[in-house]
Amino acid sequence: MRHELAEASYSFEHMSWLLLHRRVPTYTTWALSHWWHKGSASERARALSYFANKANGVISLLAARDIIGRAAELSHMYGFDLWSTFSRGSQFRVESMMIRITKAQNLLHYTPSKNEVAQQRAPECIALVMEPESLFYPDPVVVLDFQSLYPSIMIAYNLCYSTCLGILAEGEGRDNSKRFGCARLAIPRGLLGVVSGAEAVTVTPNNIMFLNSATQKGVLAQLLGEILETRIMVKQAMKSPEVKQQPALLRQLDARQLGLKMIANVTYGYTAASFSGRMPCVDLADAIVATARATLEAAIRLVNSSPQWGARVVYGDTDSMFVSCVGASRQRAFEIGKEISAAVTAMNPAPVKLNFEKVYHGSVLVSKKRYAGWKFESADSPPVLEVKGLETIRRDQCPLTSKLLRHTLEVLFARRDLTAIKAALVDNCLKVLADRLPLQDFVFRKEVRLGTYASGRSAPPAALVAARMMEKDQRAEPRYGERVPYVVVAGDTPQTRLADLVQHPAQVLANAPTQRIHHRYYLTKQLLPALHRVLACVGVDVWQWWLLMPRSDRTRKPLAPTGALPLQHIFTPPALAKQMTLHQQQQLGPVQPGHHPTNNRVRIDEYYASQRCLLCDDVIVLSRKTRGTVLCAQCSSSPSSAAVLASRIHASQRRLVELSALCNACANVGADADAFGGLCCASLDCAALYERLKAHLQHYELTRALTNNA
């Protein structure tokens, strides 16, 4: 699924929900072992059913994405066995297609050794990626993109191994040979004059000579031309009413056109693979890039020098350009985009074509490959937020940053209201400081590649979490490239290293009453920098907003009473949890209302910390004597507070029962299971788990408040 979808988590449970819309419970290895070795017959049957359902679920996931069907179609199209579609890379696929043409023309593939590949000169040409003007653009911005630029360049200018005459210079030695990729190219003396006299040579911007298609048709040009023509035919066939009525045939044709598209896009990479390439040629790769760069630069000059459009290019990236139409309406922007597309296409040889894709009416260009816009595909179509490279779509960011940045962009483009953006930021920051957001919003998921990190340097946080998990259970070793979740918790001192603050979400859930999120880290290192990079383009200093923001913090939650540790029974075996509880009692003594047993040292933040009243939500300034208070002075003295607390306790109990019934139905547990325990589902991809924790802690705080008030 890593090659199929771009998701932050690729667990079986998340994929089942995403593709099959089916919730699947997750049981710990301890629970499964206990059911199988020491459980009853029904528990042994539950363990067997769990693994059987996972096996059937894998088959269902393969069918949902038509993995086997598409692989069979690709195997038939490329001409190799089925397993090679999964195990072999793109170079193997390109070669299998090229062999069909080269064999008919009595041409052989040159196979250089690793030493010859290493001795090849370094590439000199790079694609054009302009540094954008980092601004907010309220006027329409037209986005144009060359259709399959590199394959089109190879076809239009006949760029191929078989047509390359080397660099525009005299050869060396008796055979007049020149350096050509990993080998040497020998051209008979006098041949160049005869060929160039017939005007049959094309010289690319980096001074590499190629024969034109009239003299000799290149293998790559022939291959790519047939691929693009076939893909157009397949896509036209997919639109016919007869094919639409046959789902199996439609899936087969769709797999075929995707395979053709992939081959066309990776052919340039085959020529430029200078490290692990099977037949790299730096001269050919540089010629393709240089010609494509010159094509894009010529299109940019045409736009900037044409007064009839009154537009200018503000950003260009490899095969696309962003054209700002200052003062133009949205309708006029669509007209300008079509005119530019037609003019640029006419000035280039076929099949090089510039497509007019969309219009951003409201956009932000932050930096290279990082931008966002309010996309319109037609003048009357509804707008859609499109983001590239920013934290909203980055999978290594926590959901807190992604959600708020997306909301900020939507408000900025749709309403252009900075006051609403500031209000949303302040509200979310206060919620973070008050522990009012679920733990799910603070979870990072980053790839781990154990065995590739330098021994003398500290490993990334996700790798540290994975190593700690393996110390407890060797079966917890992540696969290569697997995304491991972790959160950053608050430390005892501000000088605590980040490596000592990262923990697995399961560990934080099990110790929820004694741990809290590192608020400052998430706000000052994740949320605020991401927002500042975007809003700085509008002229807003987010850090100034942060300095003027009211401070509100909460003290660490006290330990829960014995036997009521929220969700600890899920992630910790009951026997070990009982030992932990007894150890806590021996070390800290019995937990009393208002007592904070985690630290006996006096810290300055204990004199200035604050929290919210459970009833009226007013800020309570805590002191050393009143740090266990959960109600303000007015609510504590009110005679109706007890009745209100009792009502809320009843509502929290009802909420717990509802969540428990939901989880029990998903986990196939009896309806009479205890709402406060008895469930071993530990799926970190399910929102119900975090809701249960939130409801459990709320129930505990309300119960403690009622006890103190009484």
C-alpha positions as CSV (number, residue, x, y, z in Angstrom):
1,M,0.0,0.0,0.0
2,R,3.0,2.3,0.3
3,H,3.1,2.4,-3.5
4,E,-0.6,2.8,-3.8
5,L,-1.6,5.5,-1.4
6,A,0.0,8.4,0.4
7,E,-1.0,8.0,4.0
8,A,0.6,8.7,7.4
9,S,-0.2,5.1,8.6
10,Y,-0.1,1.9,6.7
11,S,-1.4,-0.4,9.5
12,F,-3.9,-3.1,8.6
13,E,-6.5,-1.4,10.7
14,H,-6.2,2.0,9.0
15,M,-6.1,0.5,5.5
16,S,-9.3,-1.5,6.3
17,W,-11.1,1.6,7.4
18,L,-9.8,3.6,4.4
19,L,-10.5,1.1,1.7
20,L,-13.1,-1.2,3.1
21,H,-14.8,1.2,5.5
22,R,-14.5,-1.6,8.1
23,R,-13.3,-1.1,11.7
24,V,-10.9,-3.9,12.8
25,P,-9.9,-4.4,16.5
26,T,-6.2,-4.6,17.4
27,Y,-5.2,-7.0,20.3
28,T,-1.9,-6.9,22.0
29,T,0.4,-9.9,21.8
30,W,0.0,-10.4,25.5
31,A,-3.8,-10.6,25.2
32,L,-3.6,-13.1,22.3
33,S,-1.2,-15.3,24.1
34,H,-3.3,-15.2,27.2
35,W,-6.4,-16.2,25.3
36,W,-4.7,-19.0,23.6
37,H,-2.8,-20.6,26.4
38,K,-4.9,-19.7,29.5
39,G,-8.2,-18.6,28.2
40,S,-11.5,-20.3,27.8
41,A,-12.8,-22.0,24.7
42,S,-14.6,-18.8,23.6
43,E,-11.3,-16.8,24.1
44,R,-9.4,-19.4,22.0
45,A,-12.0,-19.1,19.3
46,R,-11.7,-15.3,19.4
47,A,-7.9,-15.5,18.9
48,L,-8.4,-17.8,15.9
49,S,-11.1,-15.6,14.5
50,Y,-8.8,-12.6,14.9
51,F,-6.1,-14.1,12.6
52,A,-8.6,-15.5,10.2
53,N,-10.2,-12.1,9.8
54,K,-6.8,-10.5,9.2
55,A,-6.0,-13.1,6.5
56,N,-9.4,-12.5,4.8
57,G,-8.9,-8.8,5.2
58,V,-5.6,-8.8,3.3
59,I,-7.3,-10.5,0.4
60,S,-10.1,-7.9,0.5
61,L,-7.6,-5.1,0.4
62,L,-5.9,-6.6,-2.6
63,A,-9.3,-6.9,-4.3
64,A,-10.3,-3.3,-3.4
65,R,-7.3,-1.9,-5.2
66,D,-7.3,-4.6,-7.9
67,I,-3.6,-5.3,-7.2
68,I,-3.5,-8.7,-8.8
69,G,-5.5,-7.7,-11.8
70,R,-3.4,-4.7,-12.5
71,A,-0.2,-6.7,-12.0
72,A,-1.3,-9.3,-14.4
73,E,-2.1,-6.7,-17.0
74,L,1.3,-5.0,-16.5
75,S,3.0,-8.4,-16.8
76,H,1.2,-9.1,-20.1
77,M,2.0,-5.6,-21.4
78,Y,5.7,-5.5,-20.4
79,G,6.4,-9.1,-21.4
80,F,7.7,-10.7,-18.2
81,D,6.5,-12.9,-15.3
82,L,4.0,-11.8,-12.7
83,W,6.4,-11.7,-9.8
84,S,8.7,-9.3,-11.6
85,T,6.0,-6.6,-11.5
86,F,6.3,-6.6,-7.7
87,S,10.0,-7.3,-7.3
88,R,11.7,-5.5,-10.2
89,G,12.1,-1.8,-10.7
90,S,11.3,0.6,-13.5
91,Q,14.6,0.1,-15.4
92,F,13.7,-3.6,-15.9
93,R,10.4,-2.5,-17.3
94,V,11.9,0.0,-19.7
95,E,14.4,-2.6,-21.0
96,S,11.7,-5.1,-21.6
97,M,9.9,-2.7,-23.8
98,M,13.1,-1.5,-25.6
99,I,14.2,-5.1,-26.4
100,R,11.1,-5.6,-28.6
101,I,12.2,-2.8,-30.9
102,T,16.0,-3.2,-30.7
103,K,15.7,-6.9,-31.5
104,A,13.8,-6.2,-34.7
105,Q,16.6,-3.7,-35.7
106,N,19.5,-6.0,-34.9
107,L,20.7,-3.6,-32.1
108,L,22.3,-4.7,-28.9
109,H,22.1,-3.1,-25.4
110,Y,25.4,-1.9,-24.0
111,T,25.9,-3.2,-20.4
112,P,28.5,-1.2,-18.6
113,S,30.3,-2.4,-15.5
114,K,30.0,-0.7,-12.1
115,N,33.4,0.8,-12.5
116,E,32.5,2.2,-15.9
117,V,29.3,3.7,-14.4
118,A,31.3,5.3,-11.6
119,Q,33.9,6.8,-14.0
120,Q,31.2,8.5,-16.0
121,R,31.3,12.3,-15.8
122,A,28.9,14.1,-13.6
123,P,25.7,15.6,-15.1
124,E,26.0,19.3,-15.9
125,C,22.4,20.3,-16.7
126,I,19.6,20.6,-14.2
127,A,15.9,21.4,-14.6
128,L,14.7,24.9,-14.3
129,V,13.2,25.6,-10.9
130,M,12.7,29.3,-10.3
131,E,12.8,30.9,-6.9
132,P,9.2,32.2,-6.5
133,E,8.2,35.6,-5.4
134,S,7.0,34.7,-1.9
135,L,3.8,36.7,-1.7
136,F,0.1,36.4,-1.4
137,Y,-1.5,36.8,-4.8
138,P,-5.1,38.1,-4.7
139,D,-5.2,38.3,-8.5
140,P,-5.7,35.2,-10.7
141,V,-2.7,33.1,-11.3
142,V,-2.8,30.9,-14.4
143,V,-1.1,27.5,-14.1
144,L,0.2,25.9,-17.3
145,D,1.9,22.5,-17.7
146,F,3.7,20.9,-20.6
147,Q,2.1,17.5,-21.4
148,S,4.7,14.8,-20.8
149,L,7.6,17.2,-21.4
150,Y,10.6,14.9,-21.3
151,P,9.0,12.1,-23.5
152,S,7.8,14.8,-25.9
153,I,11.2,16.3,-26.1
154,M,12.8,12.9,-26.9
155,I,10.2,12.3,-29.7
156,A,10.3,15.8,-31.2
157,Y,14.1,16.1,-31.4
158,N,14.8,12.3,-31.9
159,L,17.0,12.0,-28.8
160,C,18.2,8.5,-28.4
161,Y,21.3,6.3,-27.8
162,S,21.1,5.2,-31.4
163,T,21.0,8.7,-32.9
164,C,23.6,10.5,-30.7
165,L,26.8,11.6,-32.4
166,G,28.4,12.9,-29.3
167,I,29.6,16.3,-28.3
168,L,30.2,19.0,-31.0
169,A,34.0,18.7,-31.0
170,E,36.8,16.8,-32.7
171,G,37.5,13.3,-31.8
172,E,40.7,11.8,-30.4
173,G,43.0,9.1,-31.8
174,R,43.0,7.3,-35.0
175,D,39.4,6.2,-34.7
176,N,38.2,9.8,-34.0
177,S,36.5,8.5,-30.8
178,K,34.8,10.7,-28.2
179,R,33.6,10.1,-24.6
180,F,30.0,8.9,-24.7
181,G,28.4,8.1,-21.4
182,C,30.1,5.1,-19.9
183,A,31.9,4.2,-23.2
184,R,33.5,5.8,-26.2
185,L,31.8,6.6,-29.5
186,A,33.9,6.2,-32.7
187,I,32.7,8.3,-35.7
188,P,34.4,7.8,-39.0
189,R,36.2,10.9,-40.3
190,G,34.2,12.8,-42.8
191,L,30.9,11.4,-41.8
192,L,29.9,14.4,-39.8
193,G,30.4,16.7,-42.8
194,V,28.3,14.6,-45.0
195,V,25.5,14.3,-42.5
196,S,25.5,18.0,-41.5
197,G,25.5,19.0,-45.1
198,A,22.2,17.3,-45.5
199,E,20.9,19.3,-42.5
200,A,20.2,16.1,-40.7
201,V,21.8,17.0,-37.4
202,T,20.1,18.6,-34.4
203,V,22.4,20.2,-31.8
204,T,20.9,20.5,-28.3
205,P,21.7,23.5,-26.1
206,N,24.5,21.6,-24.3
207,N,26.2,21.0,-27.7
208,I,25.3,17.3,-28.2
209,M,24.6,16.2,-31.7
210,F,21.7,13.9,-32.8
211,L,20.4,12.7,-36.1
212,N,16.9,13.8,-37.0
213,S,14.1,11.3,-37.5
214,A,14.3,11.6,-41.3
215,T,17.8,10.2,-41.3
216,Q,17.4,7.6,-38.6
217,K,14.5,7.1,-36.2
218,G,15.6,6.7,-32.7
219,V,14.6,3.7,-30.6
220,L,13.4,5.8,-27.7
221,A,11.5,8.1,-29.9
222,Q,9.8,5.2,-31.6
223,L,9.1,3.5,-28.3
224,L,7.7,6.7,-26.7
225,G,5.7,7.6,-29.7
226,E,3.9,4.3,-29.8
227,I,3.3,4.4,-26.0
228,L,1.7,7.8,-26.1
229,E,-0.4,7.0,-29.1
230,T,-1.5,3.7,-27.6
231,R,-2.4,5.5,-24.3
232,I,-4.6,8.0,-26.1
233,M,-6.4,5.2,-27.9
234,V,-6.9,3.3,-24.6
235,K,-8.3,6.4,-22.8
236,Q,-10.7,7.0,-25.7
237,A,-11.9,3.4,-25.5
238,M,-12.5,3.8,-21.8
239,K,-15.0,6.6,-22.6
240,S,-17.2,4.5,-24.8
241,P,-20.6,3.4,-23.4
242,E,-19.9,-0.3,-24.2
243,V,-16.8,-0.3,-22.0
244,K,-18.4,1.6,-19.2
245,Q,-21.0,-1.2,-18.8
246,Q,-18.2,-3.8,-18.3
247,P,-16.4,-3.1,-15.0
248,A,-13.8,-5.9,-15.6
249,L,-12.8,-4.5,-19.0
250,L,-12.8,-1.0,-17.7
251,R,-10.4,-2.0,-14.9
252,Q,-8.2,-3.8,-17.4
253,L,-8.0,-0.7,-19.7
254,D,-7.3,1.6,-16.8
255,A,-4.4,-0.6,-15.6
256,R,-3.1,-0.6,-19.2
257,Q,-3.1,3.2,-19.6
258,L,-1.5,3.6,-16.1
259,G,1.3,1.2,-17.1
260,L,1.9,3.1,-20.3
261,K,2.0,6.4,-18.5
262,M,4.5,5.0,-16.0
263,I,6.8,3.8,-18.7
264,A,6.7,7.1,-20.5
265,N,7.6,9.0,-17.3
266,V,10.5,6.8,-16.2
267,T,12.3,6.5,-19.6
268,Y,14.3,9.7,-18.9
269,G,15.2,8.3,-15.5
270,Y,16.6,5.2,-17.2
271,T,19.1,7.3,-19.1
272,A,20.0,9.4,-16.1
273,A,20.4,6.7,-13.4
274,S,24.1,7.3,-12.8
275,F,24.5,5.2,-9.6
276,S,22.5,2.0,-10.1
277,G,21.8,2.4,-13.8
278,R,21.8,-0.5,-16.2
279,M,22.6,1.6,-19.3
280,P,23.1,5.2,-18.2
281,C,24.3,7.9,-20.6
282,V,25.0,11.3,-19.1
283,D,25.3,12.9,-22.6
284,L,21.8,11.8,-23.5
285,A,20.3,12.7,-20.1
286,D,21.9,16.2,-20.2
287,A,20.6,16.8,-23.7
288,I,17.1,16.0,-22.7
289,V,17.2,18.2,-19.6
290,A,18.9,21.1,-21.4
291,T,16.3,21.0,-24.3
292,A,13.4,20.9,-21.9
293,R,14.9,23.8,-19.9
294,A,15.3,25.8,-23.1
295,T,11.7,25.1,-24.1
296,L,10.4,26.3,-20.7
297,E,12.7,29.4,-20.8
298,A,11.4,30.3,-24.3
299,A,7.8,30.0,-23.1
300,I,8.6,32.3,-20.1
301,R,10.2,34.9,-22.3
302,L,7.2,34.8,-24.7
303,V,4.8,35.5,-21.8
304,N,6.8,38.2,-20.2
305,S,7.4,40.1,-23.5
306,S,3.8,40.0,-24.8
307,P,2.0,43.2,-24.0
308,Q,-1.4,41.9,-25.1
309,W,-1.7,39.6,-22.1
310,G,-0.3,42.0,-19.4
311,A,0.9,39.0,-17.4
312,R,4.2,37.8,-16.0
313,V,5.6,34.5,-14.9
314,V,6.1,34.4,-11.1
315,Y,7.2,30.8,-10.8
316,G,8.4,28.0,-13.0
317,D,9.1,24.4,-12.0
318,T,10.6,21.8,-14.5
319,D,7.6,21.6,-16.9
320,S,5.1,24.1,-15.5
321,M,4.8,27.9,-15.0
322,F,2.6,30.2,-13.0
323,V,1.5,33.3,-14.7
324,S,0.1,36.2,-12.6
325,C,-2.6,38.3,-14.3
326,V,-2.6,41.5,-12.3
327,G,-6.0,43.3,-12.5
328,A,-7.6,40.7,-14.6
329,S,-10.9,39.0,-13.8
330,R,-11.3,35.3,-13.4
331,Q,-13.0,35.0,-16.8
332,R,-10.2,37.0,-18.5
333,A,-7.6,34.8,-16.8
334,F,-9.1,31.7,-18.4
335,E,-9.0,33.4,-21.8
336,I,-5.3,34.4,-21.2
337,G,-4.5,30.9,-20.2
338,K,-5.9,29.4,-23.4
339,E,-4.1,32.0,-25.6
340,I,-0.8,31.3,-23.9
341,S,-1.3,27.6,-24.3
342,A,-2.0,27.9,-28.0
343,A,0.9,30.3,-28.7
344,V,3.5,28.2,-26.9
345,T,2.3,25.0,-28.5
346,A,2.6,26.6,-32.0
347,M,6.2,27.6,-31.4
348,N,7.4,24.1,-30.5
349,P,7.6,21.0,-32.7
350,A,5.0,18.2,-32.2
351,P,4.3,16.6,-29.9
352,V,5.5,19.2,-27.4
353,K,2.3,20.8,-26.1
354,L,1.5,23.3,-23.3
355,N,-1.7,22.5,-21.5
356,F,-3.8,25.1,-19.6
357,E,-4.7,23.4,-16.4
358,K,-6.3,25.7,-13.9
359,V,-6.5,29.2,-12.3
360,Y,-5.6,30.0,-8.7
361,H,-7.8,33.0,-7.7
362,G,-6.1,33.6,-4.4
363,S,-2.7,31.8,-3.9
364,V,0.4,31.8,-1.7
365,L,3.9,31.0,-3.1
366,V,6.0,30.2,-0.1
367,S,9.2,28.8,-1.6
368,K,10.3,26.2,-4.3
369,K,7.7,23.4,-4.5
370,R,5.7,24.9,-1.6
371,Y,2.6,26.7,-2.5
372,A,-1.2,26.7,-2.0
373,G,-4.1,28.1,-4.1
374,W,-7.8,28.4,-4.4
375,K,-8.2,26.3,-7.5
376,F,-10.8,26.9,-10.3
377,E,-10.9,24.4,-13.2
378,S,-13.5,26.6,-15.0
379,A,-14.8,30.0,-14.5
380,D,-18.1,28.7,-13.0
381,S,-16.7,25.7,-11.1
382,P,-16.7,25.6,-7.2
383,P,-13.3,26.4,-5.7
384,V,-11.1,23.7,-4.2
385,L,-8.1,24.2,-1.9
386,E,-4.9,22.7,-3.5
387,V,-1.7,22.5,-1.4
388,K,1.7,21.4,-2.5
389,G,4.6,20.8,-0.2
390,L,3.2,22.5,2.9
391,E,2.5,20.9,6.3
392,T,-1.2,20.4,5.5
393,I,-0.4,17.4,3.3
394,R,3.0,16.3,4.7
395,R,2.7,13.0,6.4
396,D,5.5,13.6,8.9
397,Q,3.5,16.4,10.6
398,C,1.1,16.0,13.5
399,P,-2.6,16.4,12.8
400,L,-2.7,19.6,15.0
401,T,-0.5,21.5,12.5
402,S,-2.2,20.1,9.4
403,K,-5.7,20.9,10.5
404,L,-5.1,24.4,11.7
405,L,-2.9,25.3,8.6
406,R,-5.6,24.0,6.3
407,H,-8.3,26.0,8.1
408,T,-6.0,29.1,7.9
409,L,-5.6,28.7,4.1
410,E,-9.3,28.2,3.6
411,V,-10.2,31.3,5.5
412,L,-7.4,33.3,3.8
413,F,-8.5,32.4,0.3
414,A,-12.3,32.3,0.8
415,R,-12.8,35.2,3.2
416,R,-9.5,37.0,3.4
417,D,-10.2,37.7,7.1
418,L,-7.0,37.9,9.3
419,T,-9.1,38.5,12.4
420,A,-10.8,35.1,12.0
421,I,-7.4,33.5,11.4
422,K,-6.0,35.1,14.6
423,A,-9.1,34.0,16.6
424,A,-8.7,30.4,15.4
425,L,-5.0,30.4,16.3
426,V,-5.6,31.8,19.8
427,D,-8.4,29.4,20.4
428,N,-6.3,26.3,19.4
429,C,-3.3,27.5,21.4
430,L,-5.4,27.9,24.5
431,K,-6.9,24.4,23.9
432,V,-3.4,23.0,23.6
433,L,-2.3,24.6,26.8
434,A,-5.5,23.5,28.6
435,D,-5.2,19.8,27.4
436,R,-8.5,20.0,25.6
437,L,-7.4,18.3,22.4
438,P,-7.2,14.5,22.0
439,L,-3.9,12.8,22.0
440,Q,-4.5,11.8,18.4
441,D,-3.8,15.4,17.2
442,F,-0.3,15.2,18.6
443,V,0.9,12.0,17.1
444,F,3.9,12.1,14.7
445,R,4.4,9.2,12.2
446,K,7.8,9.0,10.6
447,E,9.7,6.4,8.7
448,V,12.2,4.2,10.5
449,R,15.1,2.5,8.7
450,L,17.0,0.6,11.4
451,G,20.6,-0.3,10.6
452,T,21.2,2.9,8.5
453,Y,21.9,5.4,11.2
454,A,25.4,6.5,12.1
455,S,26.6,5.0,15.4
456,G,28.2,8.2,16.7
457,R,25.1,10.3,16.3
458,S,21.7,10.3,17.9
459,A,19.0,8.4,16.0
460,P,15.8,10.2,15.0
461,P,12.9,10.2,17.6
462,A,10.9,7.6,15.8
463,A,13.9,5.2,15.7
464,L,14.5,5.8,19.4
465,V,10.8,4.9,20.1
466,A,11.2,1.8,18.0
467,A,14.3,0.7,19.9
468,R,12.6,1.1,23.2
469,M,9.6,-1.0,21.9
470,M,12.0,-3.7,20.8
471,E,13.6,-3.8,24.3
472,K,10.3,-4.8,25.7
473,D,9.2,-7.1,22.9
474,Q,11.4,-8.2,20.0
475,R,8.3,-8.8,17.9
476,A,7.8,-5.0,17.9
477,E,10.6,-4.5,15.4
478,P,9.3,-2.2,12.6
479,R,9.7,-3.1,8.9
480,Y,12.2,-1.1,6.9
481,G,10.6,2.2,6.0
482,E,7.6,1.6,8.4
483,R,6.1,4.7,9.9
484,V,6.4,4.6,13.7
485,P,4.1,6.8,15.8
486,Y,5.4,8.9,18.7
487,V,4.5,11.9,20.8
488,V,6.5,14.4,22.7
489,V,5.7,14.6,26.4
490,A,6.6,17.2,29.0
491,G,9.9,16.7,30.9
492,D,10.8,17.4,34.5
493,T,13.1,20.3,33.6
494,P,13.3,22.6,30.6
495,Q,16.7,21.3,29.8
496,T,15.5,17.7,29.1
497,R,16.7,16.4,25.8
498,L,14.1,15.8,23.1
499,A,15.4,12.2,22.8
500,D,14.2,11.6,26.4
501,L,10.8,13.1,25.8
502,V,9.5,11.1,22.9
503,Q,7.3,8.1,23.7
504,H,5.0,5.7,21.9
505,P,1.3,6.8,22.1
506,A,0.4,3.5,23.7
507,Q,2.7,4.3,26.6
508,V,1.2,7.8,27.0
509,L,-2.3,6.3,26.9
510,A,-1.4,3.8,29.6
511,N,0.1,6.6,31.8
512,A,-2.4,9.3,30.8
513,P,-3.0,10.6,34.4
514,T,0.7,11.1,35.1
515,Q,1.9,12.5,31.7
516,R,0.9,15.5,29.6
517,I,1.9,16.7,26.2
518,H,4.9,19.1,25.8
519,H,2.7,22.1,24.9
520,R,5.6,24.5,24.3
521,Y,7.3,22.1,21.8
522,Y,4.2,21.6,19.7
523,L,3.3,25.3,19.7
524,T,6.8,26.9,19.2
525,K,8.4,24.2,17.2
526,Q,5.6,22.8,15.0
527,L,2.4,24.9,14.8
528,L,3.6,28.5,14.9
529,P,6.6,28.1,12.5
530,A,4.3,26.4,9.9
531,L,1.7,29.2,10.2
532,H,4.4,31.9,10.1
533,R,5.9,30.7,6.8
534,V,2.5,31.1,5.2
535,L,1.2,34.2,6.8
536,A,4.5,36.0,6.4
537,C,3.6,36.2,2.7
538,V,0.6,38.3,3.8
539,G,2.7,40.5,6.0
540,V,1.6,39.0,9.4
541,D,4.0,38.2,12.2
542,V,2.6,35.2,13.9
543,W,5.2,35.4,16.7
544,Q,3.9,38.8,17.6
545,W,0.5,37.2,18.0
546,W,2.1,34.6,20.2
547,L,3.7,37.2,22.5
548,L,0.4,39.0,23.0
549,M,-1.5,35.8,23.6
550,P,-2.8,35.3,27.2
551,R,-1.0,32.4,28.9
552,S,-3.0,29.6,30.4
553,D,-1.4,26.4,31.6
554,R,-2.5,23.5,33.7
555,T,-0.6,21.4,36.3
556,R,0.1,17.8,35.8
557,K,-2.9,15.6,36.5
558,P,-2.6,13.5,39.7
559,L,-2.5,9.8,39.7
560,A,-5.8,8.0,39.4
561,P,-7.0,5.9,42.3
562,T,-6.0,2.2,42.5
563,G,-7.9,0.1,40.0
564,A,-9.0,2.9,37.8
565,L,-6.0,3.6,35.6
566,P,-7.6,4.7,32.3
567,L,-6.8,2.2,29.5
568,Q,-3.7,0.9,31.2
569,H,-5.2,-2.6,31.1
570,I,-5.1,-2.4,27.3
571,F,-1.4,-1.7,26.9
572,T,-0.1,-3.3,30.0
573,P,-0.8,-6.9,31.2
574,P,-3.1,-6.8,34.3
575,A,-0.5,-8.5,36.5
576,L,2.2,-6.0,35.6
577,A,-0.2,-3.1,36.0
578,K,-1.1,-4.3,39.5
579,Q,2.6,-4.5,40.4
580,M,3.1,-1.0,39.0
581,T,0.2,0.3,41.1
582,L,1.5,-1.4,44.3
583,H,4.9,0.1,43.6
584,Q,3.5,3.5,43.2
585,Q,1.6,3.2,46.5
586,Q,4.8,2.1,48.2
587,Q,6.9,4.9,46.8
588,L,4.3,7.7,47.0
589,G,1.8,6.6,49.5
590,P,-2.0,6.5,49.1
591,V,-3.4,9.1,46.8
592,Q,-5.5,11.7,48.6
593,P,-7.8,14.3,47.0
594,G,-5.8,17.4,46.1
595,H,-2.5,15.6,46.6
596,H,0.1,15.7,43.8
597,P,2.5,12.7,44.4
598,T,4.6,12.9,41.3
599,N,7.2,15.4,42.6
600,N,7.9,16.6,46.1
601,R,10.2,19.4,45.0
602,V,8.8,22.9,44.8
603,R,9.0,24.5,41.4
604,I,8.3,28.1,40.5
605,D,5.6,27.2,37.9
606,E,3.6,25.7,40.8
607,Y,3.1,29.2,42.2
608,Y,2.0,30.7,38.9
609,A,0.2,27.7,37.2
610,S,-3.5,27.9,36.3
611,Q,-6.3,25.7,35.1
612,R,-9.9,26.0,34.1
613,C,-12.8,25.5,36.4
614,L,-14.8,22.4,35.5
615,L,-18.1,24.2,35.8
616,C,-17.8,27.8,34.7
617,D,-14.6,27.5,32.7
618,D,-13.0,30.5,34.4
619,V,-9.2,30.5,35.0
620,I,-8.1,29.4,38.5
621,V,-4.8,30.7,39.6
622,L,-3.2,27.9,41.6
623,S,-0.9,28.2,44.5
624,R,1.1,25.7,46.5
625,K,-1.8,25.1,48.9
626,T,-4.6,25.0,46.3
627,R,-3.0,23.1,43.4
628,G,-5.5,20.2,43.7
629,T,-8.5,22.5,43.2
630,V,-10.6,21.9,40.2
631,L,-13.4,24.4,41.0
632,C,-13.2,28.1,41.4
633,A,-14.1,29.8,44.6
634,Q,-17.5,30.9,43.4
635,C,-18.5,27.4,42.2
636,S,-17.1,25.7,45.3
637,S,-19.4,27.9,47.5
638,S,-22.4,27.5,45.4
639,P,-25.0,25.1,46.8
640,S,-26.0,23.9,43.3
641,S,-22.5,22.8,42.3
642,A,-23.0,19.3,43.7
643,A,-26.2,18.8,41.7
644,V,-24.5,20.1,38.5
645,L,-21.5,17.8,39.1
646,A,-23.7,14.8,39.7
647,S,-25.6,15.5,36.5
648,R,-22.3,15.7,34.5
649,I,-21.0,12.5,36.2
650,H,-24.2,10.8,35.0
651,A,-23.6,12.1,31.5
652,S,-20.0,11.0,31.5
653,Q,-21.0,7.5,32.6
654,R,-23.6,7.3,29.9
655,R,-20.9,8.4,27.4
656,L,-18.6,5.7,28.6
657,V,-21.2,3.1,28.3
658,E,-22.0,4.2,24.7
659,L,-18.3,4.1,23.7
660,S,-17.9,0.8,25.4
661,A,-20.8,-0.7,23.5
662,L,-19.4,0.7,20.2
663,C,-16.0,-0.9,20.9
664,N,-17.5,-4.2,22.1
665,A,-19.5,-4.5,18.9
666,C,-16.4,-3.9,16.8
667,A,-14.3,-6.3,18.9
668,N,-17.1,-8.9,19.0
669,V,-17.3,-8.8,22.8
670,G,-20.4,-9.4,24.8
671,A,-22.7,-6.5,25.5
672,D,-22.4,-7.0,29.2
673,A,-18.7,-6.1,29.3
674,D,-17.5,-3.5,31.7
675,A,-17.4,0.0,30.3
676,F,-14.3,0.7,32.5
677,G,-12.4,-2.4,31.5
678,G,-12.6,-5.8,29.9
679,L,-11.6,-4.6,26.4
680,C,-8.2,-5.3,25.0
681,C,-8.5,-3.4,21.7
682,A,-5.4,-1.2,21.3
683,S,-5.9,0.2,17.8
684,L,-4.1,3.6,17.7
685,D,-5.7,4.3,14.4
686,C,-9.2,4.4,15.9
687,A,-10.6,7.6,17.2
688,A,-12.9,5.7,19.7
689,L,-9.8,4.7,21.7
690,Y,-8.9,8.4,22.3
691,E,-12.5,9.3,23.0
692,R,-12.7,6.6,25.7
693,L,-9.6,8.0,27.3
694,K,-11.0,11.5,27.2
695,A,-14.3,10.4,28.7
696,H,-12.6,8.3,31.3
697,L,-10.4,11.2,32.5
698,Q,-13.3,13.5,32.5
699,H,-15.3,11.1,34.6
700,Y,-12.5,10.8,37.1
701,E,-12.0,14.6,37.3
702,L,-15.7,15.2,37.9
703,T,-15.8,12.4,40.5
704,R,-12.8,14.0,42.3
705,A,-14.4,17.4,42.1
706,L,-17.7,16.1,43.7
707,T,-15.7,14.4,46.5
708,N,-13.7,17.6,47.2
709,N,-16.9,19.7,47.1
710,A,-18.7,17.4,49.5
